[in-house]
Amino acid sequence: MSEEKCCVVTCDLPLDQTYWDNQYQANAIGWDLGQISPPIKTYIDTIENKDAKILIPGCGNTYEAEYIIQQGFTNVTVIDIAPTLVENLKKKFANNNNITVVLGDFFDHTGNYDFIIEQTFFCALPPTMRQKYVWKMHQLLKDGGKLIGLLFNREFEISPPFGGSLAVYEQLFYEAFIFNTISLAVNSIPSRANTELFFESQKNNLNQVNLYHFEGITCSGCMNTVSNKFLEIDGVLNVSMNSNFSELIIVSKTAIELKTLQEIVSYDENYKIKKSSTL
């Protein structure tokens, strides 16, 4: 599926602001559909509250925002890290007060939204950032707010994009979000047919989602040991650590003291855990 390849300009460099800006400067945007994705369009048509606060992170050329505004929505925010793209969007929407275009890092963004729309943002992030993604989405949504959109149900030989599967997503989002639906999209564009999962998830306001930085783990066996020890804590519902063992999220019914977590891993003097700051 060559149309999904975007790693064509600076593939050997980190997936940072420079990388993504180079993609837009070179017009190397093979992931760009040139239109709103049909499953997302179908969902938007069901939203009745035209004043709902909507965020589109990693927005790209944001055909989604353009369609949303055309349907009469009044409070749309889009954010992207690529300066070239954002400058073009600011010009495009310069005379429209219903959309706010933000240049910045999604993970530094603040706000409170009714809906966040996921369209090729998750798959553009290095998989090591997926736990942080869940944490940040939980932060940015209002109680009962919804994260909706598309996730790839396949893997890729060249990345980004980065793929995944239903089982991976269910474990990642478990207890932080409630999936109202997650299933194979029935109206994907032909080139993505049978490879996309459409989902509507709702923030679980009953549970706390906290992000931690971790030091000292060097293998998956040790990661599993630590995760299982945390899962044994009363009130802990889910523990998910990223693939390079540097960050984890803990979903719990009540706050877990950092001291408790550190004491649990103190059997290895190399293990250090620190809570991420809340923006």
N, C-alpha and C positions, 0 to 999 in steps of 0.2 A: 504494500500500500504506500507507494512513494509519495502520494499526495499528503501523507501525514508527516513527512520528514521536515524538520526545521533545523536540524543540526548540520547546517551547510556553510556557515560563515566562520564561526570561531568555536568549533566543536571541542577543541582541546582546552578551552578556557572555562572558568567557573560560570555557572548559570546566574550571572549577576546583572546589574544594570547595563554594563557595557555590552555584554553578550546580547541581551534582548534589543538594545538600541541598534546594534549592528545589523540584527535581522531586519528591522524596519528600514534602516537606511539602504540596505541592499535589496529591499523588497523580497526577501527570502522568507515568505510567510505561507509555506505550503499547507499549514493547518487551517488557514483562513477559508471559511466556506463561501464568503461573498454574500451571505444572506443569514438571516436568523435561523438557528437550528429548528427544524419543524417540531420536535417534541417540546422544546421550550416555548415556542409560539403557541402551541396547543394549551399549555399550562397557563400562560399569561392571560389567555382569553377567558380563563375561569376566575380570575381575581376581580372581585367586585369593587373593592375599596380603591378608588383612584388616587387617594391621598396617602396610601401606604408608602412607608419609607423603604426604598429598594436599593440594595448595593450590588454592584457587579465588579468583583475583584479580578485583576489580571485581564482587564476588559478587552484588550485588542481593539479592533476596529468597531466593536460594540454595536453590531446590527441589532442585538437584543435591546439595548437602550433606545436606539432609534425607533424600533417598533413600539416599545413601551410608551414612549412619548406620543407617538402617533395615535395611540389608543386612549390618550387623555390623562395619563398618569402625571402627577405634579411634583413628585419628590424622588428623583433618581440620582444616585451618586455612582460614578465610575472611577476606578483607580487603576493605574498601571505604573510600572517602574521605568518605562522607556520614554525618555524626553522627546525624541522625534515624534513618536506616536501621539503623546499627550498634547504636544503643540498643535498637531494637525486636528485633534479632536476639539481643542479649545477654539480653534478657528471655525470648525464646522458647526459647533453649537453656541457660538458667541452671542447670538441674539435669542437664546432660549433660556428662560429663567427656571425651567422645570428640571434642569440637569446641572449637576456639579461635577466638573472634571478635575480629578486630583492626580498630581504627579507625586508618587511616593511608594514606599514599601508597605504592602498590605499589613504586615505584622506590626507596624508602628501606627496603624490607623486607629482612630477612636470613633465611636458613634454607637447608635442603638437602632437596629433595623427590624422591620417586620418581615422582610424577605431578603435573602442573599441568593443570587443566581450563580450557579457553578457551570461554566462553559469553557472547558480546556484550560482552566487555571490549575486545578489539582494535578492534572497530568503533566503540566509544565514544571512543577516543582520537583526537585530531587526527592526521592522517596524518604530520605532521612528527615525531611521536614513535615511528614504527614501527621505525626503526633502534635506538632505545633499548630498545624492547620486546624485540627479538631478543637484544640484549646482556644484558638483565636476566634473561630466561628462561634463557639459557645459564648465567648465574651461579647461579641458584637451584636448578637441577636437579642431582641426583647424576650421576656418570658413568653413562651409559646410561639416565638418567631420561627420561621421556616427557612431551611436551607434546601434548595431544589436545584435540579439540573441533571447533567449527564456525566457518567464515569465510564471509562473504557473497560470492557470485559474481554480483554486480550492483552498480550505482551507484544513488545516491539523489538526488532533486531537492532534498530538505531534509535537512540533516545537523546533529547526528548522527542516525542511524548513518552511518558512512562505509564505502563499499563497496570492492570490489577485484575481482581476477580471478586465475585459476590462474597465469597467466604472471607477474603481479606478485608473488604469494606465493612462487613457486619461485625467483625472482631474489632476493627479500628474505632468505629463509632459507638460501640456497645455501651449502653447506659448513659452516654453523654447526649445522644440523640435517639429519638424514636422514629424508626422508619415507618411512615404511613404506607409507603409503597417503594419498592425497589425491584425492578424487573426489566427484562429485555425491551428496549424501546421498539415500538411497532411502526414508527414513521420516521426513522432515520433517513438521511440522504443515502442514495444507493451505495456510495463508496464506503459507508460506515454501517451498512445493514448488518444486523446480528452481532455487532461488536460494541454496542452502547447499552448501558443500563440507565434507564430514567429513574430518578428517585425524588421523592418528597419526604423530607425528614423534619422533625420538629424538635426544637431545643427542649431537653428534659430539665425544667427548672427545679425539679425536686432534688437533683444531685449537683454536687460540686465537681468542677473539672479543674485540676491544677497541673501546671507544667513544672517539671523539675529538670535541672541539669545534673548529669551524673558523670563521675570520673572513676576510672579504675578497671572497668569491665573490658575484657579483651576477647571473649568468646561467647557464642550463643548459649553454651551450657551454663555459664555463669549468669548470663542474662536471665535464663529461665529460672535459675535458683533464686535470684533476687526478686524477680517478679512474683514467684510463688510465695515467697516470704511476705511480701507486701499484701498479697491477696488474702493472707490469713488474718490480717488485721480486721477487727470487727468494724463493719460499716464500709469496707472497701469493696467495690463492685467490679471494677475493671482496672487492669494495669497494662499499659502498652508502651513498650520501649522501642526506639527507632533502631534502624539496622546497623548503625555504627556505635550503638550503646551510649550515646552522649545525652539523650533526652528521653524523658518518659512522661506520660500523663497518668494521673491517678484519678479515677472517678469514684467518688465516695458519697455516702449519705450525709456525713458531717465532716468538718475540717479535721485533718490528721496533722498533729504537731510534727514539725520538721525534726524535732528532737527524737521522736519515736522512730521515724524512718532511719535516722542516722544510727540509732542504737541497734536497730535490726541488722544493719550491714556492717557493724563495727567488728565482726569476726574477721574481716579482711581490712588491714590498715590502709590499703590503697583505695578503698571505696569511699567516695565523698559524694554527698547529695546536697543540692542547693535549690531552693524554690525560685522560680522565675518571677520577676516583678510583674505586677498587674498594672497595665496602662489605664 
